[in-house]
Amino acid sequence: MIEVQHHFPLKEFNTFGISAFAKAYTAVASLQQLKEVLGFYKETQVFLLGGGSNMLLINDIQKPVVHVLLKGIEIIKSDGSDTYLKVMAGENWHDFVLYCIKNNFAGIENLSLIPGNVGTSPIQNIGAYGVELKDSFYSCDVIDIKTLEEKTLSLTDCNFGYRDSIFKNEALGKYVITSVTFKLTDLNKPNNYQLKTDYGAIQSELARLDETLSIQTVSKAVINIRSSKLPDPKIIGNSGSFFKNPIIKRSLYDDLVRMHPEMPAYDVDHDHVKVPAGWLIDQSGFKGKRYGDAGIHEKQALVLVNYGNATGQEILDVSHKIQKAVYDRYGIEIETEVNLINE
């Protein structure tokens, strides 16, 4: 039985805390319910809602909202030191990371405290501190929204890139991800797993913790770093990093660094480097600025925040100011990482 609620408030279901409404809203907790709802709306485009963590609601949502709340974690097989975990789309991402750490499954500890649900993690190819989702991704199960056909997509099928995947491009709006299968290293068995601790401030935080090096301490270090820089969405509305770190030609960086010797960069390949967007925004004078209830976080310029009653449009306007200022100062275009929802 499908229960459709009308003019449903979404303020509690988006981490920005934007007061917006769904014209029609249905929560689904099983594959059968999901197929039933998709069949019911087969002539209409639907809006799929997960953890609400990587989106900015510009207006009320006119499309029917289908909230995917499928739950469950299952060990499906072991192969040497590798363990394969099938995780349903509605599981909270950070809770899943903590589950893996508790059970000594390694590979995603650097992705601790990233907001959102497992089902949306492949769309963005979430990443942090030198690790991306694709590094431990094995496959995902999807339902074709139009045909209701179930299929499994492999790592190659998903065509992952930097904060990018098939789901943002040629398969945009085509599938619902129902589960993700991860290939993780089982530290309870003989293994040659290498912790990744050379990115950002992890090493200095590990030194401060002064504990035995493990996936547990790496996760703790990442949580401490993220907590010190990023506001808790339950306290201040935000969606984490609002912009992608731009990848620019090395020749442009060489020109810029002559004028701005302190400009940081990370090698991507022989011809390209990645420049931290937070640094560009900070240097352009935006860190801590506030425009009514919309603003830029005082500790991390990459994070736009809702101090209470900002609209999605007001936050979008602030992002446009930032993009223009960074381009005018450095000639670098910064793109939004957050999905802008205007449906």
C-alpha positions in Angstrom: 0.0 0.0 0.0 1.5 3.3 -1.1 1.1 6.2 1.3 1.5 9.6 -0.4 1.7 12.7 1.7 1.1 16.1 0.2 2.8 19.4 0.8 5.3 17.5 2.9 7.9 19.6 4.8 11.5 18.7 3.8 13.4 20.9 6.3 14.3 17.9 8.4 15.4 15.9 5.3 18.1 18.2 3.9 21.3 19.0 5.8 21.1 22.6 4.8 17.9 22.9 6.8 16.1 24.7 3.9 12.4 25.2 4.5 11.0 23.7 1.3 8.1 21.3 0.6 7.4 18.3 -1.6 4.2 18.5 -3.5 3.9 14.7 -3.0 6.1 12.5 -0.7 6.4 8.7 -0.3 8.9 6.8 1.9 9.9 3.3 0.8 11.5 0.7 3.0 11.6 -2.3 0.7 12.4 -3.2 -2.9 8.8 -4.2 -3.4 7.6 -0.8 -2.2 10.1 1.0 -4.3 9.0 -0.9 -7.5 5.4 -0.2 -6.6 5.9 3.5 -6.2 8.0 3.7 -9.4 5.3 1.8 -11.2 2.6 4.2 -9.8 4.6 7.2 -11.2 5.7 5.5 -14.4 4.4 8.4 -16.5 6.0 11.1 -14.3 9.6 12.0 -13.4 10.3 11.4 -9.7 12.8 13.0 -7.4 14.9 10.5 -5.4 15.8 11.5 -1.9 18.5 9.8 0.2 20.3 11.4 3.1 19.7 14.9 1.9 23.3 15.8 2.4 24.6 16.9 -1.0 21.9 19.1 -2.2 20.6 22.7 -2.1 16.8 23.1 -2.4 16.2 26.3 -4.5 12.4 25.9 -4.5 9.7 23.5 -3.4 9.9 20.2 -5.3 7.1 19.7 -7.8 8.1 16.2 -8.8 6.9 13.3 -6.6 9.6 12.7 -3.9 10.5 9.1 -3.3 12.5 8.7 -0.1 14.7 5.6 -0.3 15.0 4.1 3.2 16.2 0.5 2.4 18.2 -0.9 5.3 20.6 -3.8 5.9 24.3 -4.8 5.8 25.3 -8.3 4.7 28.6 -10.1 4.3 28.2 -11.9 0.9 31.6 -13.5 0.5 35.3 -13.7 1.5 38.2 -14.1 -0.8 41.6 -14.4 0.8 42.0 -11.2 2.9 39.1 -9.5 1.1 35.5 -9.3 2.4 32.6 -8.2 0.3 29.8 -6.3 2.1 26.4 -5.6 0.5 25.0 -2.4 2.0 21.4 -1.2 1.4 21.0 2.3 0.0 19.2 3.8 3.1 22.1 3.0 5.5 23.8 6.1 7.0 27.3 6.4 5.5 29.2 7.2 8.7 27.3 4.5 10.6 28.5 2.0 8.0 32.1 3.3 8.3 31.9 2.7 12.1 30.5 -0.8 11.5 33.5 -1.6 9.3 36.0 -0.2 11.9 34.3 -2.2 14.7 34.6 -5.4 12.6 38.2 -4.7 11.4 37.2 -4.2 7.7 39.7 -1.7 6.2 39.4 0.7 3.2 37.0 3.4 4.1 38.3 4.7 7.4 39.5 7.9 5.7 35.9 8.6 4.7 34.7 8.9 8.3 32.1 11.5 9.2 31.0 12.3 5.6 27.3 13.0 5.8 24.7 11.2 3.7 23.5 7.7 2.9 25.3 4.7 1.2 23.0 4.8 -1.8 24.0 8.2 -2.9 27.8 7.8 -2.2 28.6 6.4 -5.7 26.8 9.2 -7.5 29.4 11.7 -6.2 32.2 9.2 -5.9 32.7 10.7 -2.4 36.2 11.2 -1.3 38.4 12.7 1.5 42.0 12.6 2.7 43.4 10.7 -0.2 40.7 8.1 -0.6 37.7 7.9 -2.9 34.7 5.6 -2.8 35.8 3.9 -6.1 38.9 2.5 -4.2 36.7 0.1 -2.3 33.7 -0.1 -4.6 32.9 -3.5 -6.2 29.4 -3.1 -7.7 26.0 -1.6 -7.1 22.5 -2.9 -7.7 20.1 -0.6 -9.4 16.5 -0.4 -10.7 15.8 1.2 -14.0 13.2 3.8 -13.2 11.2 3.4 -16.4 11.4 -0.4 -17.0 11.7 -1.5 -13.3 14.5 -3.9 -14.5 17.0 -4.8 -11.8 20.6 -4.9 -12.8 24.1 -4.8 -11.3 26.7 -2.3 -12.4 30.4 -3.0 -12.0 33.3 -0.6 -11.1 34.0 -0.1 -14.8 30.3 0.5 -15.6 30.2 3.4 -13.2 32.9 5.3 -14.9 34.1 7.1 -11.7 36.0 10.4 -11.9 36.8 13.2 -9.4 33.4 13.7 -7.7 31.8 12.2 -10.8 30.2 9.0 -12.1 27.9 7.7 -14.8 25.0 8.7 -12.5 25.7 12.4 -13.1 26.2 12.0 -16.8 24.8 9.4 -19.3 22.7 7.6 -16.6 21.4 10.8 -15.0 17.9 10.1 -13.8 17.9 6.6 -15.2 18.5 4.4 -12.1 17.7 4.1 -8.4 20.7 2.7 -6.5 19.3 0.1 -4.1 22.5 -1.3 -2.7 26.3 -1.0 -2.9 28.8 -3.8 -2.6 32.2 -3.0 -1.2 35.5 -4.9 -1.4 37.3 -4.3 1.9 40.4 -5.8 3.5 39.6 -8.1 6.5 42.3 -7.3 9.1 41.2 -10.4 11.0 43.1 -12.4 8.3 46.7 -12.2 7.1 47.0 -9.1 4.8 49.3 -6.5 3.5 47.0 -3.5 4.0 48.6 -0.1 3.9 47.0 2.8 5.8 46.7 6.1 4.0 48.0 8.8 6.3 50.0 11.2 4.1 47.1 13.5 3.0 46.1 16.8 4.7 46.6 17.0 8.5 46.2 13.3 9.3 49.8 12.7 10.3 50.0 15.7 12.6 46.7 14.7 14.2 47.9 11.1 14.6 51.0 12.4 16.3 48.8 14.5 18.6 46.7 11.4 19.5 49.9 9.4 20.2 48.1 6.0 19.8 49.0 2.8 18.0 48.5 3.3 14.3 45.4 1.5 13.1 42.2 2.0 11.1 40.6 3.0 14.4 43.1 5.8 15.0 43.0 7.0 11.4 39.3 7.2 11.6 39.5 9.1 15.0 42.1 11.5 13.4 39.8 12.2 10.4 36.8 12.7 12.7 38.8 15.1 14.9 40.0 17.1 11.8 36.5 17.3 10.2 34.9 18.2 13.5 37.3 21.0 14.0 36.8 22.5 10.5 33.2 21.6 9.6 30.0 22.6 11.3 27.6 19.9 12.5 24.5 20.1 10.2 22.3 19.5 13.2 23.5 22.8 14.6 24.3 24.9 11.5 22.7 23.9 8.2 25.3 23.0 5.6 26.2 20.4 3.1 30.0 20.1 3.7 32.2 21.2 0.8 30.1 23.4 -1.5 32.7 23.6 -4.3 35.0 21.1 -6.0 38.7 21.7 -5.8 39.5 22.9 -9.4 42.0 21.0 -11.5 43.9 23.5 -13.7 46.7 23.3 -16.3 50.2 23.3 -14.8 51.1 26.2 -17.1 48.4 28.3 -15.5 49.5 27.4 -12.0 53.1 28.3 -12.9 51.9 31.7 -14.0 49.7 32.2 -10.9 52.4 31.0 -8.4 54.7 33.8 -9.6 52.1 36.3 -8.4 50.9 34.2 -5.5 54.0 32.3 -4.2 52.0 30.8 -1.3 49.3 29.2 -3.5 49.1 25.4 -2.6 48.6 22.7 -5.2 48.6 18.9 -5.5 49.9 17.0 -8.6 47.2 15.3 -10.7 49.3 14.3 -13.7 52.2 15.7 -15.7 50.1 18.6 -17.1 47.6 19.3 -14.3 47.4 20.3 -10.7 44.6 20.5 -8.2 44.2 23.8 -6.2 42.3 23.8 -2.9 39.1 25.8 -3.5 38.9 26.7 0.2 42.2 28.5 -0.1 41.0 30.4 -3.2 37.8 31.5 -1.4 39.6 32.4 1.8 42.2 34.5 -0.1 39.3 36.2 -1.9 38.1 37.4 1.5 35.0 35.3 2.1 35.8 33.2 5.1 33.3 34.0 7.9 31.3 36.5 5.8 27.6 36.6 6.3 24.7 37.8 4.1 21.6 37.7 6.3 21.2 34.0 7.3 23.4 32.8 4.4 27.1 32.8 4.8 30.5 31.2 4.7 31.8 29.2 7.7 34.3 31.0 9.9 36.7 28.0 10.0 36.3 26.6 6.5 35.8 28.8 3.5 34.7 25.8 1.4 31.5 25.4 3.5 28.4 27.6 2.9 26.0 27.6 5.8 22.4 28.4 6.7 22.4 30.3 10.0 18.7 29.7 10.4 16.2 30.9 7.9 18.2 31.3 4.6 16.4 30.3 1.5 18.1 28.1 -1.1 18.2 31.0 -3.5 20.0 33.2 -1.0 22.7 30.5 -0.5 23.0 30.1 -4.3 23.4 33.9 -4.6 26.3 33.8 -2.2 27.9 31.0 -4.2 27.7 33.1 -7.3 29.5 36.0 -5.6 32.3 33.6 -4.6 32.6 32.1 -8.0 32.8 35.6 -9.6 35.4 36.9 -7.1 37.6 33.8 -7.5 37.5 34.0 -11.3 38.2 37.8 -11.3 41.2 37.3 -8.9 42.8 34.1 -10.2 41.1 33.3 -13.6 40.0 30.0 -12.1 36.4 28.7 -12.4 35.2 26.8 -9.4 32.3 24.4 -9.8 29.7 23.5 -7.2 30.0 20.0 -5.7 26.5 20.3 -4.2 23.6 19.4 -6.4 21.4 22.4 -7.0 17.8 21.3 -6.9 15.3 23.5 -8.8 12.5 21.1 -9.7 
